[in-house]
Amino acid sequence: MSARQPRFNQTVLLDTTPLPDSIPKVPEIGASSAPLLSASFFIGARCGAYNDDYMKCKTEAFGKGEVECMKEGRKVTRCAASVLDDINTNCLEEFRKHWQCLDNNNQQLWHCRRPEQLLNACVFDKLKLEKKIPGAPEDETPVHLRNRQIFSHNVSSFREPE
């Protein structure tokens, strides 16, 4: 056995080098995973072009390009922040109910279909953003629009009586 005493380095390393002026300054979003998941499809709907540009930059840099793609990444962050601001301004109550449901149900979307439908309706009415699941079959009803949710806590219809 070794007689050497263990040494633990508990210092935090911070890089204080400022970013170049060519990279726009953008504040962090500051949201936890539940609000980001709740808004993710709307962020994708509005920010798809910026996401594609960023991913193209990363692909062309062969997995590197942290600094080279920072400008595109900042555009994605700015766009996502604008979506969250718009949702908070126009649909705060529905948004809060949905992300709190996700937070309380282990981020499982299928547990929160009723608050999700209310949020989707509000965001579509006020922001004209529609939830579309990438890669979903065109000839099937998307899972979030089905009347009967078989894996939900409440298996009855989620539609309001008319």
ZANUKE-182938 format. One record per atom (N, C-alpha, C, O): y, z, x. Coordinates in steps of 0.2 Angstrom, whole numbers, plus 2048, in hexadecimal, padded with zeros to 3 digits. Atoms other than C-alpha are relative to their C-alpha. Layout:
! ZANUKE-182938
YZX/...
//
This chain:
! ZANUKE-182938
7FA800804/800800800/806800804/80680380A/7FA8007FD/8117FD805/8048067FF/8048097FA/7FC7FA800/81D80B809/8077FE7FE/80B8037FE/7FA802801/82C801805/8038027F9/7FF8017F4/7FD7FE807/8388077F7/8027FA7FD/8057F6800/7FD806803/83C7FB7EA/8088007FF/80B8067FF/7F9800800/84E7F57E9/8017FB7FA/7FF7F67F9/7FE804806/8557EF7D8/8087FE801/80C802802/7F9802800/8657E57D8/8027FF7F9/8007FA7F5/7FE800806/86D7E87C8/8077FD7FF/80B7FE7F9/7F9803801/87E7DF7CB/7FF7FA7FC/7FB7F67FC/800806803/8837D17C0/8047FB804/80A7FD806/7FD8057FC/8887C17C8/8047FC7FB/8027F97F7/7FC804804/8977B87C1/8047FB804/8067FD80A/7FC8057FD/89E7A87C6/8077FF7FE/8087FD7F8/7F8800802/8B17A97C6/8037F9802/8097F9801/7FD8067FE/8B37977CC/8037FD7F9/7FF7FC7F4/7FE803807/8BE78F7BE/7FE7F9800/7FC7F5805/803807801/8B877F7B6/8067FB802/80C7FD802/7FB8057FE/8C176F7BB/8057FF7FA/8028007F4/7FC801806/8D076A7B0/7FE7FA7FC/8007FA7F6/803806804/8C775A7AA/7FB8037FB/7FA7FF7F6/8057FD805/8BB7667A0/8048047FB/8088097FD/7FC7FD805/8C476B790/7FD8087FF/7F78097FF/8017F9801/8C577E78D/7FE8017F8/8027FF7F4/8027FF807/8BB78377D/7FD807800/7F9809804/8037F9801/8B8795777/7F98007FD/7F77FB7FA/807800802/8A679A774/8008017F8/8058037F5/801800807/8A0799762/8008087FD/80380A7F9/8007F9802/89C7AC761/7FC8027FA/7FD8077F7/8047FE806/88F7AB753/7F9801803/7F67FF808/8077FF7FF/87D7B2753/7FC7FB7FE/7FE7F67FB/804805801/86E7A8750/7FF7FF7F8/7FE7F97F6/801801807/86D7AB73D/8067FB7FD/8047F77F9/7FA805802/87F7A3739/7FF7F9803/8007F47FF/8018067FD/87B795745/7FA7FC7FD/7FB7F67FC/806803803/86A79173D/8027FE7F9/8017F97F6/7FE801806/87279272C/8057FA7FF/8047F67FB/7FB8067FF/880785731/7FD7FA804/8007F5804/8028057FC/87577B73C/7FF7F97FD/8017F4801/801807803/87176C730/8077FD7FF/8087F7800/7F9802801/88476B72C/8037FE807/8077F9807/7FE8017F9/88876C73F/7FD7F9802/8017F5805/8038067FF/87C75E741/8027FA7FD/8037F47FF/7FD805804/883754733/8077FD803/8087F7803/7F98027FE/89575473A/8007FF807/8047FA809/7FF8017F8/89275574D/7FA7FC803/7F97FD809/8068047FD/88374974F/8027FC805/7FE7FB80A/7FE8047FB/88D73D759/801803806/7FF80180C/7FE7FC7FA/89374A765/7F9803803/7F9803809/8077FE7FD/881751767/7FD7FA803/7FA7FB808/8048057FD/87A74076A/8047FE807/8007FC80C/7FC8017F9/88873D778/7FE805805/7FC80380B/8027FB7FB/88374D780/7F97FF802/7F8800808/8078017FE/87174A780/7FF7FA804/7FB7FA808/8018067FC/873739786/803801808/8007FF80C/7FE7FE7F9/87D740795/7FB804803/7FA803809/8057FC7FD/87074D798/7FA7FC802/7F77FD808/8068057FE/86273F798/8027FC806/7FE7FB80A/7FE8047FA/86C7347A4/801804806/80080180B/8007FB7FA/86E7437B0/7FA802802/7F9806806/8077FE7FE/85B7457B0/7FF808800/7FD80B805/8017F9801/85C7577AA/805805804/80580B803/7FB7FC7FD/86A75C7B5/8077FF7FD/8077FF7F6/7FA802803/87C7587B2/8048067FC/8078057F7/7FD7FA804/88276A7AC/8087FF801/80B8007FB/7F98017FF/8947667B3/8027F97FD/8077F87FA/7FF807802/8937537B0/8007FF7F8/8047FB7F6/801800808/88F75679D/8048057FD/8048067F7/7FC7FA803/89B76579B/8057FD7FA/8068017F5/7FB803805/8A875A792/7FD7FE7F9/8008007F4/804801806/89B754785/7FE8067FD/7FE8077F7/8037FA803/894765783/8068047FD/8058077F7/7FA7FD803/8A676C77F/8027FD7FA/8048007F5/7FF803806/8A875F772/7FB8027FB/7FD8037F5/8057FD804/89876576A/8028077FD/8028087F7/7FE7F9802/89E77776A/8068007FC/8068047F7/7FA801804/8AF772763/7FE7FE7F9/8018017F4/802803807/8A7768755/7FC8067FC/7FE8077F6/8037FB803/89B776751/8048067FD/8038097F8/7FB7FB802/8A9783751/8047FE7FA/8058027F5/7FC802805/8B3778745/7FB8007F9/7FE8027F4/804800806/8A4777739/7FF8077FD/8008097F7/8007F9802/8A278A739/8068027FD/8068067F8/7FA7FE803/8B478C736/8017FE7F9/8038017F4/7FF803807/8B4780727/7FB8047FB/7FD8057F5/8057FC804/8A4789720/8038077FE/8038097F8/7FD7F9801/8AC79A722/8068007FB/8078047F7/7FA801804/8BC79471A/7FF7FE7F9/8028017F4/802803807/8B478B70B/7FA8037FC/7FA8037F6/8077FE803/8A3793708/7FE807803/7F8807804/8027FA7FC/8A47A4710/7FB8047FC/7F6807800/8057FB804/89A7AE702/7F97FD801/7F5800802/807803800/88C7A1701/7FD800807/7F7801808/8038017F9/88B79F714/7FE807802/7F9808806/8027F97FE/88B7B2717/7F98027FD/7F5805800/8067FF803/87D7B470A/7FA7FD803/7F5800804/8068047FD/8727A7712/7FF802807/7F9804808/8027FE7F9/8747AC724/7FE808800/7F9809804/8037F9800/8717BF71F/7F98007FE/7F5804800/806801802/8627B9716/7FB7FE806/7F6801807/8038027FA/85C7B0726/7FF806804/7F9807807/8007FB7FB/8607BF730/7FB8067FE/7F8809802/8047FB802/8567CB725/7F97FD7FF/7F48017FE/807803801/8477BF723/7FD7FC807/7FA7F7806/8038037F9/8437BB736/8027F9801/7FE7F5803/7FE8067FF/84D7AB735/7FC7FA7FD/7FB7F57FF/805805804/8407A3729/8047FD7FA/8068007F6/7FC803805/84979671F/7FD8007F9/8018007F4/804800807/83C796711/8018067FC/8008067F6/7FF7F9803/8407A870D/8077FF7FC/8098047F8/7F9800802/8527A3709/8037FA7FD/8087F77FD/7FE807803/8527936FF/8058017FA/80A7FD7FA/7FA7FF805/85D79A6F0/807801803/80B7FD801/7FA8007FD/86B79F6FB/8027FA804/8087F8804/7FF8067FC/86978F705/8027FB7FB/8077F77FD/7FE805805/86A7846F5/8088027FE/80B7FD7FD/7F97FF801/87A78D6F1/8057FE805/80A7FB804/7FC8027FA/88178B702/8017F8801/8067F5802/800808800/87C778702/8057FD7FB/8087F87FD/7FB803805/8857756F2/807801801/80B7FD800/7F97FE7FF/89577E6F7/8027FB806/8087F9806/7FE8047FA/895775708/8017F87FE/8057F5800/7FF807802/892764700/8067FF7FB/80A7FA7FC/7FA801805/89F7676F2/807800804/80B7FC802/7F97FF7FD/8AD76D6FE/8017FC807/8067FB808/7FF8037F9/8A976570F/7FD7F9800/7FD7F6805/804806800/89E75670A/7FB7FF805/7FA7FA808/8058017FB/89175A716/7F98027FD/7F98067F9/806800803/87F758711/7FA802805/7FA80080A/8067FE7FC/86F761718/7FB7FA800/7F97F87FA/806805800/86375471E/7FC802806/7FE80480B/8047FD7FB/854759728/7FD7F9804/7FB7F5801/8028057FC/85174D736/7F87FF800/7F4804801/807802800/840744736/7FC8017F9/7F68017F9/8047FF806/83C749724/7FE7F97FD/8027F47FD/802807804/83373B71A/8047FE7FB/8078027F7/7FB803805/83E730710/7FD8017F9/8018017F4/803801807/83272F701/7FE8077FD/7FC8077F7/8027FA802/8307426FF/8068047FE/80C803802/7FA7FC802/83C74F6F7/800805806/7FB808808/7FF7FC7FA/843759706/7FE8077FE/7FF8097F8/8027F9801/83C76B707/8058047FD/8038097F8/7FB7FC803/84C773703/8037FE7F9/8068027F6/7FE802807/84F7696F3/7FA8017FB/7FB7FF7F5/805800805/83E76C6EB/8018067FB/80380B7FD/8007FB805/83D7766DB/7FC806801/7FE80C800/8057FB800/82E7806DF/7FF801808/7FD7FD80B/8017FE7F9/82E7896F0/7FA804801/7FA80A7FF/8067FD800/81C78E6F3/7FF806805/7FB80A804/8007FB7FB/81F799702/805805800/80680A804/7FA7FC801/82E7A26FC/7FE8077FD/7F88077FA/8017FA803/82F7B46F6/8007FF7F8/7FC8027F5/800802807/8337AD6E5/7FE7F97FF/8017F4801/803807800/82879E6E1/8027FD7F9/8007F77F9/7FE804806/83079A6D0/8067FB802/8087FB808/7FB8047FF/83D78D6CF/807803802/808808800/7F97FD7FE/84E7906D8/8067FD7FC/80B7FF7FD/7FB803803/8587856CD/8038057FA/7FF8087F7/7FD7FC806/86578E6C1/7FE7FD7FA/7FE7F77F9/801803807/86178C6AF/8067FD7FD/80C7FF7FE/7FA803802/86C7806A7/8028017F8/8077FE7F6/
//
